[in-house]
């Protein structure tokens, strides 16, 4: 067997390095995908209406509704782009259609969008909190509650400075998520789904109670969106403020008002980013997610803004509740004051959750965009270097968070200024994406999974009327915004130009560095690109050992695996996961597999360590969206018997095993069980069985089964009874009881667990330590750890 393996090895003095092209991904349902997008898109409902009314007057809700209807068409453009061979959001689409220069321009505008998303969401969250506190102080003074705590010596209510306090809250939220992303925040569709469930409860109450209140008080609809009903503020006129053109705006004024409301359509790029993780059938589920998003956002943002303008009196709506419109709506519902205050508190809590989540989405999304740019060699490798302790792209996170903090400080918490600037990135990123899709209609003639409707065929030529119309509306609105949003135009152009310059200079320098690194990699390694990971690609036997490695300075897991593996009998594969940014592609072409200096050091160190042990290893690189999913999918594809990983700096060994167990449960059949080893820096090892396995049985439990067997065999008709029959009967009976009385069974089980924990302390068989051959190494097999995988399996099945 050993000689055969040697013959199959490549005849080269260079070490073989296999690079996979298919990205290892986790997959989620369309409901979870919709929840992730709505966490970003839904946040605009909390501030878009107030910003639009400040700009165009009381007719603003109709333009918000128009924008939400138009978002159906814009979303269809994203669905078509996701159904094509080219995926990965605006950057990838524009690059494929228009080339690298336009791609850098578009991603610069997109980055302006993302950078502004965090501050405007954080400041809006602060506005809702400060608005609630100030309202409570005013009520306390009006009803003579809390005495001097709520009022100044002159008898007026204490009030927090709205903009300054909101900016401080936004800063704290940004710092919190900066630190979470530096450590490596766990991206979870579960969290997004829970937030949207809570938000849905609020939306249902808001709509039902709001509609009842409208009929109860006899409220009227806002003025229709006709030119004579538009009342632009000075800031909303932008560069046209001192021109004669503003006196005869007419239909142009309607287009201006539409442009001032377009920020309600933010968050569409999240759909392109989450597309790659939607479960199959992908296109069908993508369209389902798009429909859910469209209906939900139309009802929440569109109808909610309409009801707010109808219920909140004109005298206080813009002066007092402009920046927390939904909270103001709660205060003017029909019903007792205590109930309205309680609902407003609920609105503030939900607003804080979804707006705070939008701050995190902005950091994650912009980090993902910059990672995708870096993967193409446009951004310097210096930004991609992982953080030593947590392994995250902390330099990109620092850059994004720093720009967001700078924006908060410069704007001083002014939501109107933030909203004006924010719309610049929103509309131009949409415009570039629509233009790129229009070009690809002629450039790429292949079949698509789906097309934007309204396509007329004349002979062999297809005219995409629907797509062309969407592009023209976006382009016209973007151009109008250039003249009517002076703050956005100046700041957006400066920002985009600065990023474009950085990208261009960095790409030129990076190309030289990458060419040198690629030559060095080819000199030391035999590079082979494979579409998929498999034993045949690496020329290894079943039952291999997979070792993960991410830091050239931390080789204790590899050394442990080499110590315990005879590579003549069992192959050893060193796995390096190349983490792809959010919205990255599902397939990475060989020409785009750029090696960084960090990866070169990593592979060189792995080979050096293996040679010091006198053993052979195989090297494998897999692009990954999630490290645990990539690890499990690779182990399953290679038919591995064991996976060895170093102890994480941010997760315990049990938590690592839990995530591996969840990823294993998500795998399609057939899937192989394996043992997962977590190695500590001191050489100690913890083992976890991944997949269904026999539980650890303690001596007294074995004796219990044996006593039952002895007693039951005394019956004349039980002479053929086996120990396994007793276990089968007990488990079957427990399953029946659980089906009949779920809560009662769980209560009895919890009581049994508590009694079991009281009987066993340290030194019991639940914590047995078995010394392996080799100095200083031990495998601790803990039943509590084994239960971790069982819990993970149960959790995954329940979901």
Secondary structure, 3 states (H helix, E strand, C coil): CHHHHHHHCCCCCCEEEEEECECECCCECHHHHHHHHHHHHHHHHHCHHHHHHHHHCCCHHHHHHHHHHHHHHHHHHHHHHHCCCCCCHHHHHHHHHHCHHHHHHHHHHHHHHHHHHHHHHHHHHHHHHHHHHHHHHHHHHHCCCCHHHCECCCCCECCCCHHHHHHHHHHHHHHHHHHHHHHCCCCCHHHHHHHHHHHHHHHHHHHHHHHHHHHHHCCCCCCCCCHHHCCCCHHHHHHHCCCHHHHHCCHHHHHHHHHHHHHHHCCCHHHHHHHHHECCCHHHHHHHHHHHHHHHHHHHHHHHHHHHHHHCCHHHHHHHHCCCHHHHHHHCCCCCHHHHHHHHHHHHHHHHHHHHHHHHHHHHHHHHHHHHHHHCCCCCHHHHCCCCCCCCCHHHHHHHHHHHHHHHHHHCCCHHHHHHHHHHHHHHHHHHHHHHHHHHHHHCCCCCCCCCCCEEEECCEEEEHHHHHHHHHHHHHHHHHHHHCHHHHHHHHHHHHHHHHHHHHHHHHHHHHHHHHHHHHHHHEEEEEECCCCHHHHCCCCCCEEEECCCCCCCHHHHHHHHCCCCCCCCEEEEEEEECCCCCCCECCHHHCCCCHHHHHHHHHHHHHHHHHCCCCEEEEEEECCHHHHHHHHHHHCCCCEEEEECCCCCCHHHHHHHHHHHHHCCCCCCCCEEEEEECCCCCEEEEEECCCCCCCCHHHHHHHHHHHHHHHCCHHHCCCCHHHHHHHHHHHHHHHHHHCHHHHHHHHHHHHHHHHHHCCCCCCCEEEEECCCCCCEEEEEHHHHHHHHHHHHHHHHC
